[in-house]
Amino acid sequence: MNQNKVYPASNDESIGHAADILKKGGLVAFPTETVYGLGADAGNYEAVCKIFEVKKRPVFDPLIVHVSSVAQARSLWSKVPKVCETLMEKFWPGPLTLVLPKSEQVLDLVTSGLPTVAVRMPKHEAALKLIKVFGKPVAAPSANLFGYTSPTLARHVAEDMGEKVDLILDGGSCAVGVESTVLQVEGEKGVILRPGGIDTETLSPFILLKESTSTFKQKPSAPGMLESHYAPHTKMVLLEKGVSGSKLEEMVKKYKALGVKKIGFLAFKSVPHKDFFDAFEILSVKGDLKEAASNLFQAIRKLDKMRLDMMLAESVPSEGIGIAILDRLRKAGA
């Protein structure tokens, strides 16, 4: 890691320096409660272009805009349904992104030409302070190369971005560990475009949720909707629920017979047959889905560095934040 570019996120001087870089059209990586973001002035066309360039992100994939106040959010939308006022009061700051019709001030590049813009207020002291000191909304996707595993440590950002980012604010490990829930609101109803840090059960008392009819899209309406995403360099296969014991042994033998030499295992809470695998990571020994989410991307990155030929990922319960974990695992193996 280039220590000259890494500053402690808890330091006011670091925040001020980062804000100055944003004002000059530069790129700043900063921690949030979900993952690290790659931030630029959302109103500066050239700065937003840099995000797409350094991430190698296709311009058809829209960005999330981060704000430090509800007033900033309102300035980005052309209208705000009453239900959104309730959602912002209940869940902001926090891992909930709201998608609404955009105002005229929002750059088409930020929204990939869509008539809506995705906005959230991060629940992280350094992120909020940075946006407040900067004074304007910040466009920020995850601070990694497009399509690959999201960063939850400053070190991950440095590994992926190298010299392409002007400054990295180091706030330690991200608490939630998976990206925000993206909710598109139409009238008084909502559609979850991407599962994330806030689950359906938590949202449903406050908004009528419609079933999403979208599957894989060539032009997504929100970040993280492409079929393949969050992927390690090592081939990953997500196991079906209940694959363990003799079934798992049979699967490993099949891959070995095909010439696969080194196999890793990403386990939910325990490894059934450690001798089957050359390396393994456990997401939560207690079987805690929130802990598993927090550890997910770090565990995948650890396995990805072990020169494995492939990795198998165990399924997790499809409930609460487990739905977001499964979404990331499916897309990582697509």
FIGU-612169 format. One record per residue (C-alpha): residue number from 1; residue in three letters; z, x negated, y. Coordinates in pm, 1 decimal, padded with zeros to 6 digits. Layout:
# residues N
@resi->NUM&resn->ALA&z->Z&x->X&y->Y
...
END
This chain:
# residues 334
@resi->1&resn->MET&z->00000.0&x->00000.0&y->00000.0
@resi->2&resn->ASN&z->-00089.4&x->-00128.0&y->00347.6
@resi->3&resn->GLN&z->00258.4&x->-00129.9&y->00502.9
@resi->4&resn->ASN&z->00110.9&x->-00172.7&y->00851.3
@resi->5&resn->LYS&z->-00015.3&x->00184.9&y->00832.7
@resi->6&resn->VAL&z->00293.5&x->00341.5&y->00675.2
@resi->7&resn->TYR&z->00566.2&x->00470.3&y->00906.5
@resi->8&resn->PRO&z->00890.3&x->00654.3&y->00823.1
@resi->9&resn->ALA&z->00842.5&x->01026.3&y->00884.4
@resi->10&resn->SER&z->01205.4&x->01062.8&y->00994.9
@resi->11&resn->ASN&z->01152.5&x->00836.2&y->01295.7
@resi->12&resn->ASP&z->01070.6&x->01001.5&y->01632.7
@resi->13&resn->GLU&z->00877.5&x->00691.8&y->01739.9
@resi->14&resn->SER&z->00659.9&x->00723.3&y->01428.0
@resi->15&resn->ILE&z->00594.6&x->01090.0&y->01505.6
@resi->16&resn->GLY&z->00495.5&x->01001.8&y->01861.5
@resi->17&resn->HIS&z->00259.7&x->00730.0&y->01742.7
@resi->18&resn->ALA&z->00101.7&x->00969.1&y->01491.5
@resi->19&resn->ALA&z->00056.5&x->01236.5&y->01760.7
@resi->20&resn->ASP&z->-00116.8&x->00982.4&y->01987.6
@resi->21&resn->ILE&z->-00360.6&x->00900.3&y->01705.6
@resi->22&resn->LEU&z->-00441.0&x->01271.9&y->01665.0
@resi->23&resn->LYS&z->-00499.0&x->01301.8&y->02040.2
@resi->24&resn->LYS&z->-00749.4&x->01015.5&y->02019.3
@resi->25&resn->GLY&z->-00942.1&x->01185.3&y->01738.6
@resi->26&resn->GLY&z->-00791.3&x->00985.2&y->01452.5
@resi->27&resn->LEU&z->-00663.0&x->01080.0&y->01108.0
@resi->28&resn->VAL&z->-00295.6&x->01099.1&y->01011.7
@resi->29&resn->ALA&z->-00158.5&x->01163.5&y->00663.3
@resi->30&resn->PHE&z->00171.9&x->01349.7&y->00674.7
@resi->31&resn->PRO&z->00417.3&x->01503.3&y->00428.0
@resi->32&resn->THR&z->00464.8&x->01875.9&y->00378.5
@resi->33&resn->GLU&z->00678.7&x->02064.4&y->00128.2
@resi->34&resn->THR&z->00369.8&x->02114.2&y->-00092.6
@resi->35&resn->VAL&z->00156.7&x->01796.0&y->-00089.5
@resi->36&resn->TYR&z->00060.1&x->01531.4&y->00168.0
@resi->37&resn->GLY&z->-00200.0&x->01649.7&y->00420.0
@resi->38&resn->LEU&z->-00481.4&x->01459.0&y->00590.7
@resi->39&resn->GLY&z->-00455.9&x->01578.1&y->00947.9
@resi->40&resn->ALA&z->-00694.0&x->01586.4&y->01242.9
@resi->41&resn->ASP&z->-00715.8&x->01778.5&y->01570.4
@resi->42&resn->ALA&z->-00846.9&x->02118.9&y->01457.3
@resi->43&resn->GLY&z->-01027.6&x->02161.9&y->01790.7
@resi->44&resn->ASN&z->-01206.9&x->01824.7&y->01786.9
@resi->45&resn->TYR&z->-01543.0&x->01845.5&y->01606.7
@resi->46&resn->GLU&z->-01578.5&x->01469.6&y->01552.8
@resi->47&resn->ALA&z->-01222.8&x->01439.5&y->01420.1
@resi->48&resn->VAL&z->-01274.5&x->01725.9&y->01173.3
@resi->49&resn->CYS&z->-01599.4&x->01559.7&y->01061.5
@resi->50&resn->LYS&z->-01395.1&x->01251.6&y->00968.6
@resi->51&resn->ILE&z->-01184.9&x->01460.6&y->00727.3
@resi->52&resn->PHE&z->-01494.5&x->01562.8&y->00533.5
@resi->53&resn->GLU&z->-01634.6&x->01209.0&y->00544.2
@resi->54&resn->VAL&z->-01329.0&x->01017.2&y->00420.1
@resi->55&resn->LYS&z->-01239.7&x->01275.8&y->00153.3
@resi->56&resn->LYS&z->-01605.4&x->01303.1&y->00045.3
@resi->57&resn->ARG&z->-01544.3&x->01675.5&y->00074.3
@resi->58&resn->PRO&z->-01845.2&x->01912.3&y->00077.8
@resi->59&resn->VAL&z->-01877.4&x->02095.4&y->00409.6
@resi->60&resn->PHE&z->-01892.0&x->02430.6&y->00228.6
@resi->61&resn->ASP&z->-01521.8&x->02397.9&y->00135.8
@resi->62&resn->PRO&z->-01307.0&x->02532.1&y->00425.0
@resi->63&resn->LEU&z->-00992.4&x->02367.9&y->00560.6
@resi->64&resn->ILE&z->-00641.7&x->02501.4&y->00619.4
@resi->65&resn->VAL&z->-00511.0&x->02479.3&y->00975.6
@resi->66&resn->HIS&z->-00141.9&x->02391.7&y->01015.9
@resi->67&resn->VAL&z->00066.7&x->02526.5&y->01304.2
@resi->68&resn->SER&z->00422.2&x->02483.0&y->01431.9
@resi->69&resn->SER&z->00463.9&x->02832.6&y->01577.3
@resi->70&resn->VAL&z->00352.6&x->03191.2&y->01525.7
@resi->71&resn->ALA&z->00198.3&x->03179.9&y->01874.8
@resi->72&resn->GLN&z->-00030.0&x->02895.4&y->01765.9
@resi->73&resn->ALA&z->-00132.9&x->03094.9&y->01459.8
@resi->74&resn->ARG&z->-00214.3&x->03404.3&y->01665.3
@resi->75&resn->SER&z->-00442.2&x->03197.3&y->01889.2
@resi->76&resn->LEU&z->-00654.5&x->03114.7&y->01582.6
@resi->77&resn->TRP&z->-00698.7&x->03475.7&y->01466.3
@resi->78&resn->SER&z->-00891.3&x->03756.2&y->01635.3
@resi->79&resn->LYS&z->-00651.5&x->04021.2&y->01503.2
@resi->80&resn->VAL&z->-00321.1&x->04020.0&y->01317.5
@resi->81&resn->PRO&z->-00233.8&x->04320.4&y->01095.9
@resi->82&resn->LYS&z->00126.5&x->04441.4&y->01110.2
@resi->83&resn->VAL&z->00183.4&x->04333.7&y->00749.6
@resi->84&resn->CYS&z->00110.0&x->03973.8&y->00850.6
@resi->85&resn->GLU&z->00386.1&x->03986.4&y->01110.5
@resi->86&resn->THR&z->00624.8&x->04071.3&y->00825.7
@resi->87&resn->LEU&z->00484.3&x->03798.7&y->00600.2
@resi->88&resn->MET&z->00518.1&x->03534.5&y->00871.2
@resi->89&resn->GLU&z->00875.9&x->03646.3&y->00942.1
@resi->90&resn->LYS&z->00969.8&x->03632.9&y->00571.7
@resi->91&resn->PHE&z->00779.7&x->03327.8&y->00447.1
@resi->92&resn->TRP&z->00710.0&x->03097.5&y->00743.8
@resi->93&resn->PRO&z->00767.7&x->02814.0&y->00755.5
@resi->94&resn->GLY&z->00676.5&x->02784.9&y->00388.0
@resi->95&resn->PRO&z->00400.3&x->02746.9&y->00127.7
@resi->96&resn->LEU&z->00204.2&x->03059.9&y->00223.8
@resi->97&resn->THR&z->-00141.2&x->03036.8&y->00382.7
@resi->98&resn->LEU&z->-00277.1&x->03351.2&y->00548.7
@resi->99&resn->VAL&z->-00652.9&x->03410.0&y->00576.2
@resi->100&resn->LEU&z->-00761.9&x->03640.2&y->00860.7
@resi->101&resn->PRO&z->-01064.1&x->03687.8&y->01090.7
@resi->102&resn->LYS&z->-01088.8&x->03386.7&y->01320.3
@resi->103&resn->SER&z->-01086.3&x->03373.6&y->01699.7
@resi->104&resn->GLU&z->-01366.6&x->03221.7&y->01905.2
@resi->105&resn->GLN&z->-01175.9&x->02896.1&y->01956.7
@resi->106&resn->VAL&z->-01192.5&x->02801.7&y->01585.5
@resi->107&resn->LEU&z->-01468.4&x->02556.5&y->01495.8
@resi->108&resn->ASP&z->-01723.4&x->02677.0&y->01239.7
@resi->109&resn->LEU&z->-01688.2&x->02338.6&y->01067.3
@resi->110&resn->VAL&z->-01320.7&x->02410.2&y->00995.9
@resi->111&resn->THR&z->-01405.3&x->02740.7&y->00824.3
@resi->112&resn->SER&z->-01732.5&x->02622.7&y->00665.7
@resi->113&resn->GLY&z->-01909.9&x->02895.5&y->00862.2
@resi->114&resn->LEU&z->-01690.9&x->03175.4&y->00726.1
@resi->115&resn->PRO&z->-01568.7&x->03452.4&y->00962.5
@resi->116&resn->THR&z->-01207.4&x->03389.4&y->00853.8
@resi->117&resn->VAL&z->-00965.6&x->03100.9&y->00897.6
@resi->118&resn->ALA&z->-00675.8&x->02991.2&y->00672.1
@resi->119&resn->VAL&z->-00351.6&x->02914.1&y->00857.5
@resi->120&resn->ARG&z->-00000.2&x->02813.7&y->00754.1
@resi->121&resn->MET&z->00324.7&x->02677.9&y->00897.8
@resi->122&resn->PRO&z->00458.2&x->02397.9&y->00672.2
@resi->123&resn->LYS&z->00826.4&x->02389.8&y->00578.0
@resi->124&resn->HIS&z->00882.0&x->02021.9&y->00646.9
@resi->125&resn->GLU&z->01069.4&x->01880.0&y->00944.9
@resi->126&resn->ALA&z->00828.8&x->01589.5&y->01000.6
@resi->127&resn->ALA&z->00516.2&x->01805.8&y->00972.5
@resi->128&resn->LEU&z->00649.3&x->02061.8&y->01220.0
@resi->129&resn->LYS&z->00765.2&x->01792.8&y->01460.4
@resi->130&resn->LEU&z->00427.0&x->01619.5&y->01446.7
@resi->131&resn->ILE&z->00239.3&x->01940.3&y->01529.0
@resi->132&resn->LYS&z->00485.0&x->02025.8&y->01808.6
@resi->133&resn->VAL&z->00457.0&x->01680.1&y->01967.8
@resi->134&resn->PHE&z->00078.6&x->01688.0&y->01931.5
@resi->135&resn->GLY&z->00081.4&x->02033.1&y->02089.7
@resi->136&resn->LYS&z->-00213.9&x->02186.2&y->01906.1
@resi->137&resn->PRO&z->-00306.7&x->02312.0&y->01557.2
@resi->138&resn->VAL&z->-00387.0&x->02046.6&y->01296.1
@resi->139&resn->ALA&z->-00658.7&x->02087.0&y->01031.7
@resi->140&resn->ALA&z->-00529.0&x->01932.0&y->00709.8
@resi->141&resn->PRO&z->-00650.5&x->01945.7&y->00349.9
@resi->142&resn->SER&z->-00470.3&x->01735.0&y->00088.2
@resi->143&resn->ALA&z->-00481.8&x->01361.4&y->00161.3
@resi->144&resn->ASN&z->-00686.3&x->01253.2&y->-00140.8
@resi->145&resn->LEU&z->-01046.9&x->01213.3&y->-00246.3
@resi->146&resn->PHE&z->-01211.1&x->01551.1&y->-00298.5
@resi->147&resn->GLY&z->-01165.3&x->01706.2&y->-00640.5
@resi->148&resn->TYR&z->-00898.4&x->01463.1&y->-00759.8
@resi->149&resn->THR&z->-00523.8&x->01491.1&y->-00812.6
@resi->150&resn->SER&z->-00330.0&x->01586.0&y->-00499.8
@resi->151&resn->PRO&z->-00085.2&x->01334.6&y->-00344.3
@resi->152&resn->THR&z->00288.5&x->01403.3&y->-00346.6
@resi->153&resn->LEU&z->00396.8&x->01053.3&y->-00236.9
@resi->154&resn->ALA&z->00283.2&x->00832.7&y->00052.0
@resi->155&resn->ARG&z->00180.4&x->00576.5&y->-00209.5
@resi->156&resn->HIS&z->-00069.6&x->00823.3&y->-00356.0
@resi->157&resn->VAL&z->-00231.1&x->00861.5&y->-00012.8
@resi->158&resn->ALA&z->-00261.5&x->00486.0&y->00030.1
@resi->159&resn->GLU&z->-00418.2&x->00452.5&y->-00315.7
@resi->160&resn->ASP&z->-00678.2&x->00722.4&y->-00246.8
@resi->161&resn->MET&z->-00750.4&x->00676.2&y->00122.7
@resi->162&resn->GLY&z->-00704.0&x->00300.7&y->00168.2
@resi->163&resn->GLU&z->-00816.2&x->00189.5&y->00513.1
@resi->164&resn->LYS&z->-00983.7&x->00523.7&y->00591.1
@resi->165&resn->VAL&z->-00669.7&x->00685.2&y->00732.6
@resi->166&resn->ASP&z->-00525.6&x->00557.9&y->01060.6
@resi->167&resn->LEU&z->-00158.1&x->00619.3&y->00981.6
@resi->168&resn->ILE&z->00057.7&x->00751.5&y->00696.3
@resi->169&resn->LEU&z->00391.4&x->00917.1&y->00761.3
@resi->170&resn->ASP&z->00614.6&x->00853.6&y->00460.8
@resi->171&resn->GLY&z->00847.1&x->01145.8&y->00395.6
@resi->172&resn->GLY&z->00920.5&x->01070.8&y->00030.8
@resi->173&resn->SER&z->00838.3&x->01308.6&y->-00253.5
@resi->174&resn->CYS&z->00708.6&x->01659.0&y->-00177.3
@resi->175&resn->ALA&z->00962.3&x->01923.5&y->-00283.1
@resi->176&resn->VAL&z->00726.7&x->02198.7&y->-00406.9
@resi->177&resn->GLY&z->00460.8&x->01969.9&y->-00551.7
@resi->178&resn->VAL&z->00170.2&x->02216.6&y->-00568.4
@resi->179&resn->GLU&z->-00037.4&x->02350.1&y->-00281.5
@resi->180&resn->SER&z->00037.3&x->02667.3&y->-00086.7
@resi->181&resn->THR&z->-00046.8&x->03018.2&y->-00202.5
@resi->182&resn->VAL&z->-00359.4&x->03134.6&y->-00017.2
@resi->183&resn->LEU&z->-00351.1&x->03505.7&y->00068.8
@resi->184&resn->GLN&z->-00644.3&x->03684.8&y->00230.9
@resi->185&resn->VAL&z->-00528.6&x->03992.3&y->00420.7
@resi->186&resn->GLU&z->-00756.8&x->04290.1&y->00483.2
@resi->187&resn->GLY&z->-00588.1&x->04573.3&y->00668.5
@resi->188&resn->GLU&z->-00252.8&x->04621.1&y->00497.7
@resi->189&resn->LYS&z->-00365.3&x->04483.5&y->00159.5
@resi->190&resn->GLY&z->-00396.5&x->04128.7&y->00030.9
@resi->191&resn->VAL&z->-00579.3&x->03922.6&y->-00231.3
@resi->192&resn->ILE&z->-00442.5&x->03593.6&y->-00364.1
@resi->193&resn->LEU&z->-00733.6&x->03350.2&y->-00348.1
@resi->194&resn->ARG&z->-00529.2&x->03057.3&y->-00480.0
@resi->195&resn->PRO&z->-00191.0&x->03073.8&y->-00656.3
@resi->196&resn->GLY&z->00063.4&x->02829.3&y->-00520.6
@resi->197&resn->GLY&z->00417.6&x->02772.4&y->-00402.5
@resi->198&resn->ILE&z->00502.1&x->03142.6&y->-00353.9
@resi->199&resn->ASP&z->00445.5&x->03365.0&y->-00657.1
@resi->200&resn->THR&z->00311.8&x->03720.6&y->-00682.8
@resi->201&resn->GLU&z->00651.6&x->03869.0&y->-00764.7
@resi->202&resn->THR&z->00796.9&x->03728.5&y->-00442.4
@resi->203&resn->LEU&z->00508.2&x->03856.0&y->-00227.5
@resi->204&resn->SER&z->00457.2&x->04200.3&y->-00380.9
@resi->205&resn->PRO&z->00756.5&x->04374.9&y->-00211.4
@resi->206&resn->PHE&z->00598.1&x->04299.0&y->00127.2
@resi->207&resn->ILE&z->00225.2&x->04362.7&y->00073.2
@resi->208&resn->LEU&z->00005.9&x->04564.6&y->-00162.6
@resi->209&resn->LEU&z->-00180.6&x->04302.4&y->-00366.5
@resi->210&resn->LYS&z->-00529.1&x->04381.5&y->-00494.8
@resi->211&resn->GLU&z->-00679.9&x->04219.1&y->-00801.5
@resi->212&resn->SER&z->-00905.5&x->03929.2&y->-00710.9
@resi->213&resn->THR&z->-01259.5&x->03980.0&y->-00836.1
@resi->214&resn->SER&z->-01368.3&x->03626.1&y->-00749.5
@resi->215&resn->THR&z->-01418.8&x->03363.4&y->-01019.0
@resi->216&resn->PHE&z->-01605.7&x->03036.6&y->-00971.5
@resi->217&resn->LYS&z->-01792.8&x->03025.6&y->-00640.5
@resi->218&resn->GLN&z->-02051.0&x->02776.7&y->-00519.3
@resi->219&resn->LYS&z->-01925.2&x->02854.7&y->-00167.0
@resi->220&resn->PRO&z->-01550.7&x->02919.9&y->-00183.5
@resi->221&resn->SER&z->-01367.1&x->03143.0&y->00064.2
@resi->222&resn->ALA&z->-01054.5&x->02922.0&y->00052.3
@resi->223&resn->PRO&z->-00958.7&x->02566.7&y->-00053.2
@resi->224&resn->GLY&z->-00894.5&x->02500.8&y->-00422.1
@resi->225&resn->MET&z->-01124.3&x->02775.0&y->-00554.2
@resi->226&resn->LEU&z->-01386.9&x->02554.1&y->-00715.3
@resi->227&resn->GLU&z->-01404.3&x->02553.7&y->-01094.8
@resi->228&resn->SER&z->-01323.0&x->02182.6&y->-01119.8
@resi->229&resn->HIS&z->-01047.8&x->02048.2&y->-00893.7
@resi->230&resn->TYR&z->-00718.1&x->01852.1&y->-00895.4
@resi->231&resn->ALA&z->-00871.3&x->01634.0&y->-01170.5
@resi->232&resn->PRO&z->-00757.8&x->01288.8&y->-01289.8
@resi->233&resn->HIS&z->-01012.7&x->01020.1&y->-01371.8
@resi->234&resn->THR&z->-00907.9&x->01045.5&y->-01737.3
@resi->235&resn->LYS&z->-01049.7&x->01339.4&y->-01930.2
@resi->236&resn->MET&z->-00789.0&x->01615.4&y->-01960.3
@resi->237&resn->VAL&z->-00775.6&x->01902.7&y->-02211.0
@resi->238&resn->LEU&z->-00539.0&x->02195.8&y->-02154.4
@resi->239&resn->LEU&z->-00395.7&x->02317.3&y->-02484.3
@resi->240&resn->GLU&z->-00384.4&x->02685.9&y->-02562.1
@resi->241&resn->LYS&z->-00039.7&x->02846.1&y->-02562.9
@resi->242&resn->GLY&z->00140.6&x->02784.4&y->-02890.4
@resi->243&resn->VAL&z->-00053.5&x->02474.6&y->-02998.6
@resi->244&resn->SER&z->00212.3&x->02249.2&y->-03151.7
@resi->245&resn->GLY&z->00325.3&x->02105.5&y->-03484.6
@resi->246&resn->SER&z->00052.6&x->02100.9&y->-03750.1
@resi->247&resn->LYS&z->-00205.8&x->02244.7&y->-03507.8
@resi->248&resn->LEU&z->-00140.0&x->01966.4&y->-03259.9
@resi->249&resn->GLU&z->-00150.8&x->01702.8&y->-03535.5
@resi->250&resn->GLU&z->-00483.9&x->01841.3&y->-03656.6
@resi->251&resn->MET&z->-00625.2&x->01830.6&y->-03304.3
@resi->252&resn->VAL&z->-00514.4&x->01469.7&y->-03248.2
@resi->253&resn->LYS&z->-00665.6&x->01364.4&y->-03583.4
@resi->254&resn->LYS&z->-00991.3&x->01534.1&y->-03489.5
@resi->255&resn->TYR&z->-01016.0&x->01339.8&y->-03163.8
@resi->256&resn->LYS&z->-00922.5&x->01014.8&y->-03338.7
@resi->257&resn->ALA&z->-01198.8&x->01076.4&y->-03595.7
@resi->258&resn->LEU&z->-01443.3&x->01113.3&y->-03305.5
@resi->259&resn->GLY&z->-01348.4&x->00764.8&y->-03182.6
@resi->260&resn->VAL&z->-01089.1&x->00854.8&y->-02920.9
@resi->261&resn->LYS&z->-00840.3&x->00567.2&y->-02940.0
@resi->262&resn->LYS&z->-00570.3&x->00621.5&y->-02678.5
@resi->263&resn->ILE&z->-00438.3&x->00972.1&y->-02614.9
@resi->264&resn->GLY&z->-00171.8&x->01073.4&y->-02363.1
@resi->265&resn->PHE&z->00035.3&x->01391.1&y->-02356.1
@resi->266&resn->LEU&z->00155.1&x->01592.2&y->-02056.6
@resi->267&resn->ALA&z->00448.2&x->01797.4&y->-02186.7
@resi->268&resn->PHE&z->00629.6&x->02090.0&y->-02028.7
@resi->269&resn->LYS&z->00982.1&x->02017.6&y->-02158.1
@resi->270&resn->SER&z->00956.3&x->01805.8&y->-02474.8
@resi->271&resn->VAL&z->00709.9&x->01602.9&y->-02680.7
@resi->272&resn->PRO&z->00682.7&x->01748.2&y->-03035.8
@resi->273&resn->HIS&z->00546.6&x->01432.7&y->-03202.9
@resi->274&resn->LYS&z->00587.9&x->01121.4&y->-02990.1
@resi->275&resn->ASP&z->00421.5&x->00904.4&y->-03253.2
@resi->276&resn->PHE&z->00093.5&x->01097.0&y->-03203.0
@resi->277&resn->PHE&z->00052.5&x->00965.7&y->-02849.6
@resi->278&resn->ASP&z->00010.8&x->00633.4&y->-02670.5
@resi->279&resn->ALA&z->00187.3&x->00766.0&y->-02358.9
@resi->280&resn->PHE&z->00352.1&x->01086.0&y->-02242.2
@resi->281&resn->GLU&z->00514.8&x->01248.0&y->-01940.4
@resi->282&resn->ILE&z->00758.4&x->01541.6&y->-01939.3
@resi->283&resn->LEU&z->00749.7&x->01783.0&y->-01644.6
@resi->284&resn->SER&z->01098.5&x->01929.6&y->-01688.6
@resi->285&resn->VAL&z->01341.6&x->01858.6&y->-01972.7
@resi->286&resn->LYS&z->01533.3&x->02171.5&y->-01863.6
@resi->287&resn->GLY&z->01219.1&x->02384.8&y->-01881.6
@resi->288&resn->ASP&z->01250.4&x->02460.9&y->-01508.4
@resi->289&resn->LEU&z->00911.1&x->02569.7&y->-01371.5
@resi->290&resn->LYS&z->00994.9&x->02470.0&y->-01012.5
@resi->291&resn->GLU&z->01091.2&x->02120.8&y->-01127.4
@resi->292&resn->ALA&z->00773.6&x->02108.9&y->-01338.2
@resi->293&resn->ALA&z->00561.7&x->02197.8&y->-01034.1
@resi->294&resn->SER&z->00733.8&x->01932.2&y->-00824.3
@resi->295&resn->ASN&z->00659.5&x->01667.2&y->-01090.3
@resi->296&resn->LEU&z->00309.4&x->01784.9&y->-01188.1
@resi->297&resn->PHE&z->00077.3&x->01564.2&y->-00983.1
@resi->298&resn->GLN&z->00301.1&x->01257.0&y->-01006.1
@resi->299&resn->ALA&z->00306.0&x->01288.2&y->-01386.9
@resi->300&resn->ILE&z->-00071.4&x->01328.7&y->-01406.6
@resi->301&resn->ARG&z->-00121.3&x->01024.1&y->-01184.2
@resi->302&resn->LYS&z->00112.8&x->00814.4&y->-01401.9
@resi->303&resn->LEU&z->-00083.7&x->00899.9&y->-01716.0
@resi->304&resn->ASP&z->-00410.4&x->00843.9&y->-01532.1
@resi->305&resn->LYS&z->-00312.8&x->00478.5&y->-01468.8
@resi->306&resn->MET&z->-00245.6&x->00398.3&y->-01836.1
@resi->307&resn->ARG&z->-00604.8&x->00332.4&y->-01940.7
@resi->308&resn->LEU&z->-00607.7&x->00626.4&y->-02180.6
@resi->309&resn->ASP&z->-00924.9&x->00768.4&y->-02330.2
@resi->310&resn->MET&z->-00801.0&x->01122.7&y->-02277.9
@resi->311&resn->MET&z->-00488.8&x->01327.8&y->-02219.1
@resi->312&resn->LEU&z->-00374.0&x->01658.2&y->-02363.9
@resi->313&resn->ALA&z->-00174.5&x->01893.9&y->-02141.2
@resi->314&resn->GLU&z->00071.6&x->02145.7&y->-02279.9
@resi->315&resn->SER&z->00059.4&x->02500.5&y->-02143.7
@resi->316&resn->VAL&z->00351.9&x->02640.5&y->-01941.8
@resi->317&resn->PRO&z->00483.0&x->02998.2&y->-01916.7
@resi->318&resn->SER&z->00249.8&x->03218.9&y->-01712.7
@resi->319&resn->GLU&z->00515.1&x->03344.3&y->-01474.1
@resi->320&resn->GLY&z->00637.9&x->03260.5&y->-01125.6
@resi->321&resn->ILE&z->00514.0&x->02921.5&y->-01006.3
@resi->322&resn->GLY&z->00396.6&x->02858.0&y->-01364.5
@resi->323&resn->ILE&z->00081.2&x->03053.6&y->-01271.1
@resi->324&resn->ALA&z->00004.5&x->02792.7&y->-01003.5
@resi->325&resn->ILE&z->00073.3&x->02508.1&y->-01249.9
@resi->326&resn->LEU&z->-00166.9&x->02660.9&y->-01503.7
@resi->327&resn->ASP&z->-00429.7&x->02705.1&y->-01231.6
@resi->328&resn->ARG&z->-00408.5&x->02332.4&y->-01147.6
@resi->329&resn->LEU&z->-00418.8&x->02229.3&y->-01517.9
@resi->330&resn->ARG&z->-00719.7&x->02448.9&y->-01594.6
@resi->331&resn->LYS&z->-00913.7&x->02311.0&y->-01297.9
@resi->332&resn->ALA&z->-00808.1&x->01953.2&y->-01378.5
@resi->333&resn->GLY&z->-00961.1&x->01994.1&y->-01722.7
@resi->334&resn->ALA&z->-01273.9&x->02184.7&y->-01616.6
END
